[in-house]
């Protein structure tokens, strides 16, 4: 009898616990947090990759394009100029003597450009974080985002309607 009462009490409390759960879940699932922001939209994102070693840059640009394809991100363009940007410096061999003796140094910078189209903010953040975390040494990345926004109300209404309303 004592055992049966304990079992009944545990079943009743269990029923009560689970009876309240669906209403709680329904309430939480329909309401949005107060600070909820809609996701940003990007018309396109331009990536500029720079490196001093062409093999490293080519390998990394292949990796970035493949990662974009795996995430179903449309790559509009992916191209690299044929010639690197060359910068030459001429310095004296000795700091204070022998003005005629000089040394020339040349720095070559290779570029690769990528344009990604039609991204949401969360997809762009995920992709860029993944690609930037795997950035090898000697490669730098510049990101330019073109965000889609609503027009201001003053700009959205045509001037002819404003004149007729006044």
Backbone torsions as a table, in degrees:
resi	resn	phi	psi	omega
1	UNK	NA	-44.5	178.0
2	UNK	-65.2	-38.7	178.1
3	UNK	-65.7	-40.9	179.0
4	UNK	-65.2	-38.4	178.5
5	UNK	-63.8	-41.6	179.1
6	UNK	-63.6	-41.5	179.6
7	UNK	-65.0	-44.2	179.3
8	UNK	-62.8	-42.7	178.7
9	UNK	-62.6	-42.9	179.6
10	UNK	-66.1	-37.7	177.8
11	UNK	-66.1	-41.3	179.8
12	UNK	-64.7	-45.4	179.4
13	UNK	-66.1	-36.4	177.4
14	UNK	-64.9	-42.8	177.9
15	UNK	-60.4	-42.2	-179.8
16	UNK	-64.9	-41.6	179.5
17	UNK	-61.8	-48.2	-176.6
18	UNK	-76.9	-21.1	177.7
19	UNK	-68.8	-32.9	-179.3
20	UNK	-82.4	-21.7	-173.7
21	UNK	-61.8	-48.2	-178.5
22	UNK	-61.4	-37.4	178.7
23	UNK	-66.9	-36.7	178.8
24	UNK	-66.3	-41.4	179.3
25	UNK	-65.3	-41.7	179.1
26	UNK	-61.8	-40.8	-179.1
27	UNK	-65.5	-41.8	-177.1
28	UNK	-71.4	-35.7	-174.2
29	UNK	-74.7	-26.6	-176.8
30	UNK	-87.5	-28.4	-176.3
31	UNK	-91.6	138.4	177.1
32	UNK	-96.1	152.2	177.0
33	UNK	-63.0	157.4	-177.8
34	UNK	-64.6	-37.5	-176.8
35	UNK	-92.8	24.7	-179.3
36	UNK	-68.4	126.8	178.1
37	UNK	-113.9	135.9	175.9
38	UNK	-67.0	153.8	-178.3
39	UNK	-67.5	142.6	177.8
40	UNK	-74.0	154.9	175.3
41	UNK	-119.9	136.8	178.8
42	UNK	-117.9	128.1	177.0
43	UNK	-68.7	-45.5	175.1
44	UNK	-157.5	158.9	175.7
45	UNK	-129.0	124.5	179.0
46	UNK	-99.3	129.4	175.9
47	UNK	-113.2	131.2	175.4
48	UNK	-118.7	118.4	179.9
49	UNK	-106.3	136.4	178.7
50	UNK	-129.3	143.8	176.7
51	UNK	-158.7	161.7	176.1
52	UNK	-96.1	-14.4	178.1
53	UNK	-110.7	117.5	-177.5
54	UNK	-65.4	-33.5	-178.6
55	UNK	-67.2	-41.3	179.3
56	UNK	-65.9	-42.4	-179.6
57	UNK	-64.8	-41.8	179.8
58	UNK	-64.2	-42.7	179.3
59	UNK	-64.3	-43.6	-178.1
60	UNK	-70.0	-38.1	178.8
61	UNK	-65.7	-35.8	174.5
62	UNK	-62.5	-43.5	178.8
63	UNK	-60.7	-44.8	-178.3
64	UNK	-65.1	-40.9	178.3
65	UNK	-66.7	-40.9	179.5
66	UNK	-66.4	-40.4	177.8
67	UNK	-63.5	-39.1	178.2
68	UNK	-65.3	-42.4	179.3
69	UNK	-64.5	-38.3	180.0
70	UNK	-66.8	-30.7	178.4
71	UNK	-91.5	9.7	-179.2
72	UNK	57.7	39.6	175.7
73	UNK	-96.9	122.0	-179.1
74	UNK	-70.7	123.8	176.4
75	UNK	-97.1	111.5	-177.8
76	UNK	-73.4	-51.0	-179.7
77	UNK	-137.1	147.7	171.9
78	UNK	-147.2	106.6	-174.6
79	UNK	-146.5	160.6	179.2
80	UNK	-137.4	135.9	174.5
81	UNK	-65.9	147.5	-176.7
82	UNK	-69.6	-40.6	-176.9
83	UNK	-96.6	137.8	175.3
84	UNK	-76.8	162.1	173.8
85	UNK	-81.4	123.7	-176.6
86	UNK	-109.8	134.0	176.1
87	UNK	-127.5	124.1	-178.1
88	UNK	-109.2	139.0	176.6
89	UNK	-123.8	133.3	175.9
90	UNK	-112.1	123.3	-177.8
91	UNK	-126.8	156.9	175.1
92	UNK	-73.0	144.2	177.1
93	UNK	-69.1	-44.6	178.0
94	UNK	-111.9	143.6	-173.4
95	UNK	-67.8	-38.1	-172.2
96	UNK	-117.7	-13.5	-177.1
97	UNK	-129.3	172.3	176.3
98	UNK	55.9	68.9	-178.2
99	UNK	-63.1	-27.5	-176.9
100	UNK	-77.4	-20.7	-176.6
101	UNK	-89.9	112.2	-176.9
102	UNK	-129.7	161.8	178.1
103	UNK	-128.4	138.1	177.6
104	UNK	-108.7	134.8	175.6
105	UNK	-117.4	144.3	178.9
106	UNK	-127.5	129.1	176.0
107	UNK	-110.1	125.8	177.9
108	UNK	-108.8	128.5	178.1
109	UNK	-116.6	121.4	178.9
110	UNK	-97.3	144.1	-177.3
111	UNK	-121.2	152.9	170.0
112	UNK	-144.8	132.0	-177.0
113	UNK	-116.1	139.5	176.7
114	UNK	-133.4	141.8	175.6
115	UNK	-124.8	120.0	178.0
116	UNK	-103.7	140.6	-175.2
117	UNK	-116.2	151.1	168.2
118	UNK	49.7	73.7	-179.3
119	UNK	-118.6	150.0	169.0
120	UNK	-88.9	164.7	-177.5
121	UNK	-63.2	-41.4	-178.5
122	UNK	-68.1	-40.2	178.3
123	UNK	-65.3	-43.2	179.7
124	UNK	-62.7	-44.5	180.0
125	UNK	-63.6	-42.1	179.7
126	UNK	-63.7	-48.0	-178.8
127	UNK	-63.1	-48.5	-177.0
128	UNK	-65.0	-38.4	178.2
129	UNK	-64.1	-43.0	-179.9
130	UNK	-64.1	-44.9	-177.1
131	UNK	-69.9	-39.5	-178.6
132	UNK	-72.5	-30.5	177.1
133	UNK	-69.2	-25.4	179.6
134	UNK	-99.6	17.0	179.3
135	UNK	-67.9	121.9	-178.9
136	UNK	-77.2	167.7	177.6
137	UNK	-65.9	141.6	177.9
138	UNK	87.7	0.4	178.3
139	UNK	-118.5	131.4	176.1
140	UNK	-116.9	154.7	-177.1
141	UNK	-130.1	136.2	174.9
142	UNK	-119.9	130.0	-176.3
143	UNK	-117.3	128.3	175.3
144	UNK	-121.4	119.2	-178.4
145	UNK	-104.1	133.7	176.5
146	UNK	-109.5	98.8	-174.0
147	UNK	-87.2	143.9	175.8
148	UNK	-93.7	127.0	179.3
149	UNK	-133.3	162.1	174.6
150	UNK	-75.2	150.2	175.5
151	UNK	-74.2	154.1	174.1
152	UNK	-66.3	150.4	-178.6
153	UNK	-58.8	-33.7	179.3
154	UNK	-66.6	-33.8	-178.3
155	UNK	-85.2	-31.3	-174.5
156	UNK	-68.3	-36.3	-179.3
157	UNK	-83.7	134.7	179.5
158	UNK	-65.9	153.6	-177.0
159	UNK	-65.1	-35.6	-178.1
160	UNK	-61.3	-36.3	178.2
161	UNK	-70.7	-36.4	178.9
162	UNK	-64.8	-39.9	-179.0
163	UNK	-68.3	-41.2	-178.3
164	UNK	-69.9	-30.8	178.5
165	UNK	-71.0	-31.2	-178.1
166	UNK	-82.2	NA	NA
